[in-house]
Amino acid sequence: MQEISHYLFFRKSKFKFIIFGLLVALFVSFATLKAAILGPLLLILGCVAVIFLIFLFRNPRVGFVTLIIYCFTMGFLGLELGSYPFGIGIEVFLLLTWISALLYYKKATWAYIRTDLNLLFLLWLIYSIILVINPGASPRGWLQEIRSEALYPVLMIPLSMVIFNKKEDLDFFIKLILGLALLAALNGVRQLHVGLTPGEVAFLASPQGATHMIWGKLRVFSFYDAGQFGASQAVFVVIAVVLAFGTKTFWKKMLLLGIGLIFTYAMLISGTRGALFALVVGAFFALLLTKNYKILFAGGVFMLMFLFVLKFTTIGSGNYNIHRFRTALDPTDPSLNVRFNTQRILKEYMSTRPFGGGLGVLGAFSKYNKDKFLSVIQPDSYWVKIWAMCGIVGLTLWFTMLMYILGKCCRIVWLTQNEKLKFKLIALLSATVGIFFCSYGNEVINVMPSSLVCYLSWAFIYLSPRFDRELKEEELLKAQLELEEAEENERLLQRLSTPRRNLRIS
């Protein structure tokens, strides 16, 4: 009887499956008839989305890793699929991952977010929200600007502290961003030596791409624009080289140095002069954080010689990329003087506006504020943009906040005892310092993927004292086990070497 019921059950399930398959086939046929290839494509995308959501809600790491990959590569979608608002995808992934994390992780795990890092960015978000009452900018421009300017760090940093809260996660994160940066570098090399895709050609023909062809030479932009690409590649040079010096394994050292050379070449072909400051400042900061005065002195001398060659010689000027890089140190450069002139104009205009002109009043979202004076200003520098949008009050708050974060991160790195962990933290912190200072010349720290690298790097550095304690405990436990094993071996040898006495045969 039981076998009959099982047979009927499977037969019934098979019948339901056939009916479901027929319905899906009819739907696909109808969609193909009405919408050509778009119908089945949407159905496939829907199935992929459902599968993704299943994995996401089983493990929030899936959503967060997808977010990181998306932030590095979404520019490709914008280039090839048109000017759709792909930036909204960041909020979608963040929202879904937040919901999954709230359901998945226990209350104790959320204790990791109780840091002044999250508090500071929360205060910055509150200040930015208050600026909506500034009559100098439209609410729509404010809404668009506040996303990257203040909302992303408030959502990304605590989420990363909850999901990536183990020392193994730090290694995974470093490998992931190095791999994605390498992908961007190789894509840039492809643009220069193989050719451009139709989407990239269209980008160069647009107003946004007008600055990417200078004197008939392409400024390589990969997935981003040339400014973001060059600066991000510069800081990844620092990351790769620092990690190479932090490992004793020969093949890892050679691999990291080789990747660093690829990043260096990608930085040069971007034609981004501001990348020089990201590289030099990041490298100098890495030397400073080592607290090894011999290395600091040798590295300082090398960097001074490097800058001397760029500034006072013409070596390599026959190469266009090196020549353009060299102009970053030329005080008479027209582009640099345009920036200085813009700052002089803003200084007079902002003298009566301590709270700025409002978020979104200039830059990418100035199209919503065409009737405002600031909308025609090209800030270039993100520091200047913050000053124009938020006023001297906002600039002081933002600058002080970031200097405090960088200062505390330095203290954490200096107190780190585990040597391997310390070099990883030095690599990440040096990259964020390079991005911060490079943002004086370009809007870098506010744009993906540089902003994500900064936020997650600071989150890992804040979590690292616990990693350091765990590594120390593991080392102590290992040493204790080795000592106990040595003592046991010694006792065993003593027993074997002791002569037998008073043997009696009964």
N, C-alpha and C positions, 0 to 999 in steps of 0.2 A: 504493500500500500504506500509505503514511504517512497519507494522508487518511482511509483506512478505519479505522486505529487511533485517530486523533483523534476520529472520529465515534463509535466504540464507547466511547471514554473518556467523552465528554460525555453520551452516552446512559446509560451506567452511573451517572455522577454525578447526572444528572437523576432516575434511578430511585431512588437512595439518598435524594435530597432529598424525593421524594414520600413514600417510606416514613417518613422522619423526621417530615414534616408530618402524616401520618395518625396516627402515634403520639402526637404532641403534642396533636392534636385529640381523640383518644380520652382522653388523660389529663385534659385540660381538662373534657371532658364528664363524666367520672367524678367529678372533684373538685367540679364544680358540683352534681352529683346528691347527693353525700355531704355537702358542706360549704357549699352555696348559694354566695353571692357571695364567701365567704372563700377558697375554693379558687383561683379565677382571680386573686384579688387577691394571694394569696401567690405564685402563679406569676409574676405581673407584677413583684412586688417582687424575686423571685429573679433574674429576667432583668436588672432594673436593677442589682442588686448585682453580678452577673457583669460587666456592662459597666463599672461603676464600678471594679471590681478590675482589669480590663484596663487602663484609663486610669491607675489609681493606680500599677501596677507598671511602666508605661511612663514615668511621671514622678511622683515623690513630691510635687511641688508640688500636684498635684490633691488628694491626701489632706490636706495641711496647710491649704490654702485651705478645703477642706470642713470641717475641724476648726474653723477660725476662725468660719465662718458658723454652724456648729452651736452653738458656745459662746454666740453672740449670740442665737440663736433657739430653743434647745431648750426654753425655758420655755413657748413656745407649744404644743409637743407635750404637755407635762405638763398644761397647762390644758385642752386640747381632747380629748385621748385618754385622760385618766385618770392615776392615780398610778402609772404604770409607772416602773421605775428607768432613766429616760432618761440619767442621769448616767453609766451604764456605757458609753454611746455615746462619751464622751470617751476612755475607755481603749481602746475598740475602734479608733477612728480613730488614736489615738496608736500603738498596737501595729502596725497595718497600715502606717502611714507610716514607722515606725522600720524595719520589715523591708524595705520598699521602698527606703528611703534607704541602708541597709547594703549592699544589692545594687547600687544605682545609682551612688553617689558613690565616687570614688577616695579612697585613703588621704590624699592631700594636702589634700583638702577638709575632712577631719575635724580637721585641725590648728587650725581656727578655734575649736574648743571648748576649747582649752587656756587657760582664763582663770580668774581667782580667783572670778568670778561663779558659774561652775558648781561650783567647789570648795566655796564657802561653802554653797550649797544642798545639796550632797552631804553635808557635815558636819551640816547641819540635819536631813536625812533620817536619817542614822545615829543622831543623838540621839533623833529621834522613834521610830525602830525600837526602841531600847533601852527606851523608855517602856512597851513591851508588858509588861514584867515588873512594872510598877506595879500592886499589888493593888487600887488604888482604882477601877479601871474594867474593864469586861468586854472581852475580846479582840475581840468583834464590833464594839463601839463604837469601839475603837482602829482596827480595820481600815477602818471607814467614814470616820473622821475623817482618817486619815493621807493619804488620797488627795488631797484638796484642800489639806491643811495642809503637806505636804512632798513628795508624789510628783509632782504636776503640774509644779512648776518644774524638777525634775530631768529630766523627760522633754521639756518644751516648750522650754526655753531652748537646750540644745545642738542640738535638732532644727531650731529656727529659724535658728541660726547656720550650719548646714550648707545648709539649703534656701534661705534668704533672705540670701545673702552678697554681694549686689551693690547698688550705690547705687540702681539702678532699682527694686529690691525694696522699698526704704524708701518710695519714692513710691507704689508699689502698695499697700503695707500701710496707709499713711495714708489713701489714697482708699477702701480697702476698709472700714476701721473707721469712717470718717466716714459712708460710705453705710449701713452696718449700724446705726450709732447714729441716723442720720436716719430709717431705717425704724422703729426702736423709738419714736422721738419721735412720728412720724406715727400709729403704732398707739396711742400714749397719747392723742393728740388725738382719735382715733376713739372711744376708750372714753368720753371725757368728752362729746363733742358728738354722736355718732351713736348709741352704745349698746353694750351688752355682749353677748358671745356666750354661749351656754348654759354653756360651760365656765368662763367668767369669773364668771358668776352663781353657779355652784356653788362656785367658789373663795371668793367673798365670804361664802358661807354656812358655810364650813368654819372650824375654829379658827384656821388659818393666815391666813385673810382677815379675821378679826374686827377687826383694827386698821386696815383700809382704808376703813372708813366711820366718820367722826367728825362728830358733830353733823349727821348726815344728808348730809354732803358726802363725795364719793368721793375717796380718795387714789389717783390714777392709778398703775398699776403696769406697764402694757404687757406685756412678755414675762417680767418678773421679779416682785419685790415692790416696794413703793413706796420702801423704803429704798435698795435697789440701783439702781432706776430713777432716782431723784432725784440720787443721788451720781454715777452714770455720766454723766448728762446735764450736770451741773455741770462735770465735768472736760472734757467735749467742748466746752462753751462756751469754756473756756480754749484748747483745741487750735485751734478754728476761728478765734478772734480773733487768737491769736499768728501763725498761718499767714497770716491776712489782712494783718497788718502786715509779714510777711516777703516778700510778693510786690509787685512793681511793676506787674503787669498789672491794669488797672482792673477788667475784668469778673471776674477771679478774686477780687480783693479784695471786690467787692460780693457775689459769690456766697457767699464764706466768711462775711462779716458777716451775710448773710441767713440762712444755716444756723445761725450762732451765735444769732440771735434766736429761731429755732425751738427750739433746745436750751434757751435760757433759759426760754421759755414752758413747755416740757415739764418742766423742773426745778421751776418754781413749782407746776404742777398736781399734782405728785407729793406735795406736802405734807410733804416730807422736810426737816426743819429742819437736820439734819446736813449737807445739801448746801451750806448757806451756807459752812461751813468749808472744804469741798472747793474751792468757787469762790474764796473770799478767799485762802486759802493758796496755791492753784495760781496765781492771778493775781499775787500778791505775789512768788512765787518766779520767775515768768516775767520780771517786771520786774527782779528781782535778777540773773538770769542774763544779761540784755542788757548789763550793765555800762555802760549809758548813764545817767549820773546825772541828766540833765535829764528823761528819760523816767521814771526811778525816782522822782524827786521829784514829778513831775506825777501819775504813777499812784498814788503813796502818798497824796497829798492827796485824789485822787478817791475812793480806797477808804475813807479816814478819813471823808470827807463822807458816803459811802454808809452806813457803819456808824453814823454820828451820826444820820442821818435815821431809820434803823431803830430805834435805841436810844432816842432822846430826843424823837421826834415821833410823831404818829399819822397821818402822810400815807399814804394808801392802805389804811388799816386797814378801810375799808368792803369791800374785796376780801378774801374768805376766805383765798385763797392767800397774799397778802401778810401778812395778820394772823398766820397760822400760822408763816410764815417769821420774823416779828418775834419770836415767843416763844422763838426759839433764843438770843436775847440777854437773856432774862429769868432772873435767878438764882433767882427764886422759883417758876419753872415746876415743877409737880408731877412731870412726867416726868423732868426733870433731877434733882430731889431723890431720886426713886426710884433713879436710877443711883448717886448719891452714897451713899445708904443701903446699896445692894447692895455697894459697894466697902468700906464700913466693916465689914459683916458678913464679907466675904471676907478682909479684912486680919487679923482675929482668927483665923479658921479656918485661913488659909494660913501663919500664923506658925510652925506646927510641921510644915509640909509643904513643904520647899524644892524638891521635885521635882514638886509639884502632885498633883492627883487622878487624872491619867491622861487620855489622849486620848479624846474622845467622852463624857466624864463629864457634860458639860453642853452645852446648845445643841441642834442639830437631831437628834443621835443619843443624847440623854439617855434615850430610851425603852429603851435597852439597859442602863441603870444606874438603874432606878427605886428601888432600895434604897439609893442613895447620897445623902448630904446635898446635894452640889453639883448633882444632877440637877434640883432644883426652883429653882435660881438662874437668872434670866434675865440673861445677861451684857451683852446689847446691844453693848457695846464689844468689838471683837476683841482689843484690847490686854488687856482684863480676862479675856477667854476664854483667851488664851495663858497668862496668869498663873495662872488656875485649873487649867488642864490640865497645864501644864509646870512650874509653880512659879516662884519668883523666879529660879532658875538658868536655866530655859528662856526666861523673859521677857527676862532680861539678854542671853542669847545671841542671841535673835531680834532684839531691838531694836538691839543693837550691830551685828549683821550688816547690817540694813537701813540703818542710818545710815552704815556704811562704803560700801555700794553707792551710796547717794544722793550721798555726798561724792565718791566717785571719778567718778561720772557728771557731777557739777558741774565737776570739773577737766577732764574730757574736753571738755565743752561750751565751757568758757572758752578752751581751747586750739585749738578749731576755727577755721580761718581763712576757709573759704568761707562767705559770709554767708547764702546760701540754705539750705545744709545746717545751719548753726547755728540758724536759726529753726525748722527742722523738729525738731531735737533738743531745743530749748528747749520746744517745744509738748509733745512726748512726756514729757520729764522732769518738767515742771510738772504734767502730768496725774497722773503716778505719785506725786508728792509730795502732791498734793491727795487722792488715794485713801488714801495712808498716814495722813495726819493725820485725815481724815474717819473712818477706821476706829476712832478713839478713841470715837466716839459710836455707830457702827453696825458690824456685821460686813460690811464692804465688800470689803476687799482679799483675802478668802478665797473670794469668790463670783464666778462668771462673770457678765458678761464682764470685770469690773474686774481680776480676777487675771490673765487672759490679756493684757490691755492692759499691765499692769505688767511681766510677764515678757518679752514680746516687745519692749517699748520699751527695757528695759535691755539686751537682747541687741543691738538695733540700735545703741544708744549705744556699747556696747563694740566693735562692728565699725566704728564711724564714723571713727576715725583713719585707717583704710585708705581709706575713701571720700574723706576730705579730701585725702589724698596723691594719689589718682587724679585728683581734680578739679583740684588744683594742677598736676599734670603735664599735664593736658589744656589748661589755661590757658596754661602755658609753651609747649607745642607750638603752640598756636594763635597765640600772640604771635610765635613764631619764624617760623611760616609767613607771617604777615602782614608781618613785617619782610623776609623773603626776597622776597616778592611786591613790596613797595614798592621794594626795591633793584633788582629786575629791571625794574620799570617806569621807574625813574630812569635806568638804563643805556640802555633802549630810547629814552627821550626824548632823551638825550644824543646817541645815534647819529643820530636823525632831525634834530636841530638843528645838527649839525656840517656846514659848507658843503663841497661837493665841490670838490676841487682837483686840478690837473694831470690833467684828463681828456684822454686821447689816443684819437683815433679812428684805428684801424689799418686 
